[in-house]
Amino acid sequence: MAGYRIVPFSELTGKQVMSIAQIHVLVIDSLLSELGLFVVERYYQIACADASVIGCCAISQSEFPLGWVIGSPAPSQLNERVRTALGPRSLLRALILRPRLIGQIFISS
């Protein structure tokens, strides 16, 4: 018997989503990670609620995420939903705390 189970993103608990966000920030070097844990967590929360997003996660017997995969047929729409949900105030705060992100945001737009 495997020491894990595969769970669709839509069935992840809030604690599991938070764990995925924490792992993401620690190991994935990306603009999203640079925006901080709050933004990364919000990204995964929105992805979990989006029926067009395809994703699953390997969950250990102790309910801890071991790995995950996620994909969207329209990643720009998912990113727009995240920006809208966060609002300009949160994004401005992230830019003030991490000014080097300004150039990266223009490049990725």
LUMVEX-49877 format. One line per field, with one value per atom (N, C-alpha, C, O): x, y, z; residue number from 1; residue in one letter. Coordinates in nm, 2 decimals, decimal comma, padded with zeros to 4 digits. Example, Ala and Ser with C-alpha at 12.3 -4.5 7.8 and 13.67 -1.06 7.14 Angstrom:
xx	c(01,32|01,23|01,32|01,42|01,28|01,37|01,29|01,34)
yy	c(-00,57|-00,45|-00,33|-00,33|-00,22|-00,11|00,00|00,11)
zz	c(00,78|00,78|00,78|00,85|00,71|00,71|00,79|00,80)
num	c(1|1|1|1|2|2|2|2)
residu	c(A|A|A|A|S|S|S|S)
END
This chain:
xx	c(00,08|00,00|00,09|00,18|00,05|00,13|00,12|00,01|00,22|00,22|00,16|00,18|00,09|00,03|-00,10|-00,13|-00,17|-00,29|-00,29|-00,24|-00,35|-00,36|-00,50|-00,60|-00,49|-00,61|-00,62|-00,53|-00,74|-00,76|-00,75|-00,78|-00,70|-00,68|-00,81|-00,81|-00,92|-01,05|-01,09|-01,18|-01,02|-01,05|-00,95|-00,96|-00,85|-00,75|-00,81|-00,90|-00,76|-00,80|-00,73|-00,62|-00,77|-00,70|-00,56|-00,47|-00,54|-00,41|-00,32|-00,20|-00,37|-00,29|-00,25|-00,14|-00,34|-00,31|-00,20|-00,11|-00,21|-00,11|00,03|00,13|00,03|00,15|00,21|00,33|00,13|00,18|00,24|00,34|00,17|00,22|00,36|00,45|00,37|00,50|00,61|00,72|00,58|00,68|00,72|00,83|00,61|00,64|00,73|00,83|00,71|00,79|00,94|01,03|00,95|01,09|01,17|01,29|01,10|01,18|01,16|01,24|01,06|01,04|01,08|01,02|01,18|01,23|01,15|01,18|01,05|00,96|00,91|00,93|00,85|00,79|00,68|00,68|00,61|00,50|00,56|00,51|00,67|00,73|00,79|00,78|00,84|00,90|00,79|00,82|00,66|00,55|00,52|00,45|00,56|00,54|00,44|00,36|00,44|00,36|00,21|00,13|00,17|00,03|-00,02|-00,13|00,05|00,01|00,01|-00,08|00,11|00,12|00,00|-00,06|-00,03|-00,14|-00,27|-00,35|-00,29|-00,41|-00,42|-00,53|-00,30|-00,30|-00,35|-00,44|-00,30|-00,35|-00,49|-00,56|-00,54|-00,68|-00,77|-00,87|-00,73|-00,81|-00,80|-00,90|-00,69|-00,67|-00,76|-00,82|-00,76|-00,85|-00,99|-01,07|-01,04|-01,18|-01,21|-01,33|-01,12|-01,14|-01,16|-01,06|-01,28|-01,31|-01,22|-01,21|-01,17|-01,09|-00,95|-00,87|-00,90|-00,77|-00,76|-00,85|-00,66|-00,64|-00,52|-00,41|-00,54|-00,43|-00,46|-00,57|-00,35|-00,36|-00,24|-00,14|-00,25|-00,15|-00,13|-00,23|-00,01|00,02|00,02|00,10|-00,07|-00,08|-00,04|-00,08|00,05|00,10|00,00|-00,11|00,03|-00,06|-00,09|-00,19|00,01|-00,01|-00,07|-00,07|-00,13|-00,20|-00,11|-00,16|00,02|00,11|00,13|00,15|00,13|00,15|00,30|00,39|00,31|00,44|00,49|00,61|00,39|00,42|00,29|00,19|00,29|00,17|00,20|00,32|00,10|00,11|-00,02|-00,13|00,00|-00,12|-00,10|00,01|-00,22|-00,22|-00,35|-00,45|-00,34|-00,46|-00,46|-00,36|-00,58|-00,59|-00,57|-00,55|-00,59|-00,59|-00,51|-00,57|-00,38|-00,31|-00,32|-00,32|-00,33|-00,34|-00,48|-00,48|-00,58|-00,71|-00,70|-00,75|-00,63|-00,61|-00,53|-00,56|-00,42|-00,34|-00,42|-00,41|-00,51|-00,60|-00,69|-00,71|-00,74|-00,83|-00,76|-00,81|-00,63|-00,55|-00,53|-00,54|-00,49|-00,47|-00,59|-00,59|-00,71|-00,83|-00,87|-00,91|-00,85|-00,88|-00,79|-00,83|-00,66|-00,57|-00,59|-00,58|-00,63|-00,65|-00,52|-00,41|-00,53|-00,40|-00,33|-00,20|-00,39|-00,33|-00,23|-00,11|-00,27|-00,18|-00,06|00,05|-00,09|00,02|00,12|00,24|00,07|00,15|00,24|00,36|00,18|00,26|00,37|00,48|00,34|00,45|00,56|00,68|00,52|00,62|00,71|00,83|00,64|00,72|00,82|00,93|00,77|00,86|00,97|01,08|00,94|01,04|01,05|00,99|01,11|01,11|01,17|01,14|01,26|01,32|01,22|01,25|01,10|01,00|00,93|00,87|00,95|00,88|00,92|00,84|01,05|01,10|01,04|01,01|01,04|01,00|00,85|00,81|00,77|00,63|00,61|00,52|00,68|00,67|00,71|00,65|00,81|00,86|00,76|00,74|00,69|00,60|00,46|00,38|00,43|00,30|00,27|00,16)
yy	c(-00,12|00,00|00,12|00,13|00,22|00,34|00,43|00,42|00,50|00,59|00,73|00,82|00,74|00,86|00,84|00,72|00,94|00,93|01,06|01,16|01,05|01,16|01,23|01,16|01,36|01,43|01,55|01,62|01,56|01,67|01,81|01,82|01,91|02,04|02,09|02,15|02,06|02,11|02,05|02,10|01,94|01,88|01,91|01,85|01,99|02,02|02,10|02,19|02,08|02,16|02,29|02,31|02,38|02,51|02,49|02,56|02,40|02,37|02,31|02,35|02,23|02,17|02,28|02,28|02,37|02,47|02,56|02,60|02,59|02,67|02,60|02,67|02,47|02,40|02,40|02,42|02,39|02,40|02,53|02,55|02,64|02,78|02,79|02,86|02,74|02,75|02,68|02,73|02,56|02,49|02,56|02,57|02,61|02,69|02,80|02,82|02,88|03,00|02,95|03,02|02,84|02,79|02,74|02,75|02,67|02,59|02,64|02,60|02,72|02,77|02,91|03,00|02,94|03,07|03,13|03,11|03,22|03,27|03,41|03,45|03,48|03,61|03,59|03,67|03,49|03,46|03,44|03,50|03,37|03,35|03,48|03,50|03,56|03,69|03,78|03,87|03,76|03,85|03,81|03,89|03,70|03,66|03,55|03,52|03,50|03,39|03,42|03,33|03,54|03,57|03,56|03,51|03,61|03,61|03,47|03,43|03,39|03,25|03,17|03,10|03,19|03,12|03,16|03,07|03,28|03,33|03,27|03,23|03,26|03,20|03,06|03,02|02,98|02,84|02,83|02,74|02,92|02,92|02,94|02,87|03,04|03,07|02,95|02,92|02,90|02,78|02,66|02,59|02,64|02,53|02,55|02,45|02,67|02,70|02,71|02,72|02,72|02,74|02,60|02,52|02,58|02,45|02,42|02,31|02,53|02,50|02,46|02,41|02,48|02,44|02,29|02,24|02,23|02,09|02,07|02,13|02,01|01,99|01,87|01,84|01,82|01,72|01,72|01,78|01,66|01,67|01,53|01,47|01,49|01,37|01,41|01,49|01,35|01,38|01,26|01,15|01,28|01,18|01,13|01,19|01,02|00,96|01,06|01,05|01,15|01,25|01,38|01,48|01,37|01,48|01,60|01,71|01,57|01,67|01,66|01,55|01,77|01,76|01,72|01,77|01,62|01,57|01,63|01,64|01,66|01,71|01,74|01,69|01,83|01,86|01,90|01,93|01,90|01,95|02,03|01,99|02,14|02,22|02,28|02,31|02,29|02,35|02,42|02,39|02,52|02,60|02,62|02,65|02,60|02,63|02,78|02,81|02,86|03,00|03,07|03,13|03,05|03,10|03,25|03,30|03,32|03,47|03,51|03,60|03,43|03,45|03,42|03,49|03,31|03,28|03,39|03,43|03,44|03,54|03,67|03,74|03,70|03,82|03,80|03,90|03,68|03,66|03,68|03,73|03,64|03,66|03,81|03,86|03,88|04,03|04,10|04,19|04,06|04,12|04,09|04,18|03,97|03,93|04,00|04,03|04,02|04,08|04,23|04,29|04,29|04,43|04,51|04,45|04,63|04,71|04,74|04,75|04,74|04,78|04,67|04,70|04,54|04,43|04,42|04,40|04,44|04,44|04,56|04,54|04,67|04,79|04,76|04,80|04,70|04,67|04,58|04,60|04,48|04,38|04,45|04,42|04,55|04,62|04,71|04,73|04,77|04,86|04,78|04,82|04,66|04,57|04,51|04,47|04,49|04,43|04,50|04,46|04,62|04,71|04,65|04,69|04,55|04,49|04,41|04,37|04,39|04,32|04,40|04,35|04,53|04,62|04,58|04,57|04,56|04,52|04,39|04,36|04,29|04,16|04,16|04,08|04,24|04,25|04,30|04,25|04,40|04,45|04,35|04,33|04,27|04,17|04,06|04,00|04,02|03,91|03,94|03,85|04,07|04,11|04,09|04,12)
zz	c(00,00|00,00|00,00|00,08|-00,09|-00,10|00,03|00,10|00,06|00,18|00,14|00,22|00,03|-00,01|-00,09|-00,13|-00,11|-00,20|-00,29|-00,25|-00,40|-00,50|-00,48|-00,48|-00,46|-00,44|-00,54|-00,57|-00,60|-00,70|-00,62|-00,50|-00,69|-00,63|-00,56|-00,46|-00,63|-00,58|-00,44|-00,37|-00,40|-00,27|-00,16|-00,05|-00,19|-00,09|00,03|00,01|00,15|00,26|00,27|00,20|00,34|00,36|00,41|00,37|00,50|00,56|00,45|00,45|00,37|00,26|00,16|00,11|00,13|00,03|00,09|00,02|00,22|00,29|00,28|00,26|00,30|00,30|00,16|00,14|00,05|-00,08|-00,11|-00,17|-00,06|-00,08|-00,01|-00,07|00,11|00,18|00,10|00,09|00,06|-00,02|-00,15|-00,18|-00,22|-00,34|-00,32|-00,39|-00,21|-00,18|-00,15|-00,19|-00,09|-00,05|-00,16|-00,17|-00,26|-00,36|-00,50|-00,59|-00,53|-00,67|-00,68|-00,62|-00,76|-00,78|-00,90|-01,02|-00,86|-00,96|-00,92|-00,80|-01,01|-00,97|-00,87|-00,77|-00,88|-00,79|-00,65|-00,55|-00,64|-00,51|-00,45|-00,33|-00,54|-00,50|-00,44|-00,36|-00,48|-00,43|-00,29|-00,22|-00,24|-00,10|-00,07|-00,16|00,04|00,08|00,07|00,02|00,11|00,10|-00,04|-00,06|-00,13|-00,28|-00,33|-00,40|-00,30|-00,34|-00,29|-00,36|-00,16|-00,10|-00,17|-00,20|-00,20|-00,26|-00,41|-00,45|-00,48|-00,61|-00,60|-00,68|-00,51|-00,50|-00,45|-00,50|-00,37|-00,33|-00,45|-00,47|-00,53|-00,65|-00,75|-00,81|-00,77|-00,86|-00,81|-00,90|-00,68|-00,63|-00,66|-00,68|-00,66|-00,68|-00,83|-00,87|-00,92|-01,06|-01,13|-01,13|-01,18|-01,24|-01,37|-01,41|-01,43|-01,55|-01,52|-01,61|-01,40|-01,36|-01,33|-01,26|-01,39|-01,37|-01,27|-01,30|-01,16|-01,07|-00,98|-00,95|-00,93|-00,82|-00,73|-00,77|-00,62|-00,52|-00,45|-00,42|-00,43|-00,35|-00,21|-00,16|-00,13|00,01|00,10|00,07|00,19|00,28|00,37|00,39|00,44|00,54|00,65|00,72|00,67|00,78|00,73|00,79|00,60|00,54|00,49|00,47|00,47|00,43|00,28|00,23|00,20|00,06|00,03|00,09|-00,06|-00,10|-00,23|-00,26|-00,32|-00,45|-00,52|-00,48|-00,62|-00,69|-00,83|-00,87|-00,91|-01,05|-01,08|-01,03|-01,15|-01,18|-01,32|-01,36|-01,38|-01,52|-01,54|-01,49|-01,63|-01,66|-01,82|-01,87|-01,88|-02,02|-02,05|-02,17|-01,95|-01,97|-01,85|-01,76|-01,84|-01,73|-01,71|-01,59|-01,81|-01,80|-01,73|-01,65|-01,76|-01,69|-01,54|-01,45|-01,51|-01,36|-01,30|-01,18|-01,36|-01,30|-01,29|-01,19|-01,38|-01,37|-01,25|-01,18|-01,23|-01,11|-00,98|-00,88|-00,98|-00,86|-00,84|-00,73|-00,94|-00,93|-00,88|-00,80|-00,94|-00,90|-00,75|-00,68|-00,71|-00,57|-00,47|-00,36|-00,51|-00,42|-00,41|-00,30|-00,52|-00,53|-00,54|-00,51|-00,59|-00,61|-00,48|-00,48|-00,37|-00,24|-00,20|-00,16|-00,21|-00,18|-00,27|-00,23|-00,40|-00,50|-00,48|-00,49|-00,45|-00,42|-00,30|-00,30|-00,20|-00,08|-00,11|-00,06|-00,19|-00,23|-00,31|-00,29|-00,39|-00,47|-00,38|-00,41|-00,28|-00,19|-00,11|-00,09|-00,07|00,01|-00,07|-00,02|-00,20|-00,30|-00,43|-00,53|-00,43|-00,54|-00,67|-00,78|-00,65|-00,77|-00,86|-00,97|-00,80|-00,88|-00,99|-01,08|-00,98|-01,08|-01,22|-01,31|-01,24|-01,38|-01,42|-01,53|-01,32|-01,35|-01,39|-01,47|-01,33|-01,35|-01,50|-01,57|-01,54|-01,67|-01,78|-01,88|-01,75|-01,84|-01,85|-01,96|-01,74|-01,74|-01,79|-01,81|-01,80|-01,85|-01,99|-02,04)
num	c(1|1|1|1|2|2|2|2|3|3|3|3|4|4|4|4|5|5|5|5|6|6|6|6|7|7|7|7|8|8|8|8|9|9|9|9|10|10|10|10|11|11|11|11|12|12|12|12|13|13|13|13|14|14|14|14|15|15|15|15|16|16|16|16|17|17|17|17|18|18|18|18|19|19|19|19|20|20|20|20|21|21|21|21|22|22|22|22|23|23|23|23|24|24|24|24|25|25|25|25|26|26|26|26|27|27|27|27|28|28|28|28|29|29|29|29|30|30|30|30|31|31|31|31|32|32|32|32|33|33|33|33|34|34|34|34|35|35|35|35|36|36|36|36|37|37|37|37|38|38|38|38|39|39|39|39|40|40|40|40|41|41|41|41|42|42|42|42|43|43|43|43|44|44|44|44|45|45|45|45|46|46|46|46|47|47|47|47|48|48|48|48|49|49|49|49|50|50|50|50|51|51|51|51|52|52|52|52|53|53|53|53|54|54|54|54|55|55|55|55|56|56|56|56|57|57|57|57|58|58|58|58|59|59|59|59|60|60|60|60|61|61|61|61|62|62|62|62|63|63|63|63|64|64|64|64|65|65|65|65|66|66|66|66|67|67|67|67|68|68|68|68|69|69|69|69|70|70|70|70|71|71|71|71|72|72|72|72|73|73|73|73|74|74|74|74|75|75|75|75|76|76|76|76|77|77|77|77|78|78|78|78|79|79|79|79|80|80|80|80|81|81|81|81|82|82|82|82|83|83|83|83|84|84|84|84|85|85|85|85|86|86|86|86|87|87|87|87|88|88|88|88|89|89|89|89|90|90|90|90|91|91|91|91|92|92|92|92|93|93|93|93|94|94|94|94|95|95|95|95|96|96|96|96|97|97|97|97|98|98|98|98|99|99|99|99|100|100|100|100|101|101|101|101|102|102|102|102|103|103|103|103|104|104|104|104|105|105|105|105|106|106|106|106|107|107|107|107|108|108|108|108|109|109|109|109)
residu	c(M|M|M|M|A|A|A|A|G|G|G|G|Y|Y|Y|Y|R|R|R|R|I|I|I|I|V|V|V|V|P|P|P|P|F|F|F|F|S|S|S|S|E|E|E|E|L|L|L|L|T|T|T|T|G|G|G|G|K|K|K|K|Q|Q|Q|Q|V|V|V|V|M|M|M|M|S|S|S|S|I|I|I|I|A|A|A|A|Q|Q|Q|Q|I|I|I|I|H|H|H|H|V|V|V|V|L|L|L|L|V|V|V|V|I|I|I|I|D|D|D|D|S|S|S|S|L|L|L|L|L|L|L|L|S|S|S|S|E|E|E|E|L|L|L|L|G|G|G|G|L|L|L|L|F|F|F|F|V|V|V|V|V|V|V|V|E|E|E|E|R|R|R|R|Y|Y|Y|Y|Y|Y|Y|Y|Q|Q|Q|Q|I|I|I|I|A|A|A|A|C|C|C|C|A|A|A|A|D|D|D|D|A|A|A|A|S|S|S|S|V|V|V|V|I|I|I|I|G|G|G|G|C|C|C|C|C|C|C|C|A|A|A|A|I|I|I|I|S|S|S|S|Q|Q|Q|Q|S|S|S|S|E|E|E|E|F|F|F|F|P|P|P|P|L|L|L|L|G|G|G|G|W|W|W|W|V|V|V|V|I|I|I|I|G|G|G|G|S|S|S|S|P|P|P|P|A|A|A|A|P|P|P|P|S|S|S|S|Q|Q|Q|Q|L|L|L|L|N|N|N|N|E|E|E|E|R|R|R|R|V|V|V|V|R|R|R|R|T|T|T|T|A|A|A|A|L|L|L|L|G|G|G|G|P|P|P|P|R|R|R|R|S|S|S|S|L|L|L|L|L|L|L|L|R|R|R|R|A|A|A|A|L|L|L|L|I|I|I|I|L|L|L|L|R|R|R|R|P|P|P|P|R|R|R|R|L|L|L|L|I|I|I|I|G|G|G|G|Q|Q|Q|Q|I|I|I|I|F|F|F|F|I|I|I|I|S|S|S|S|S|S|S|S)
END
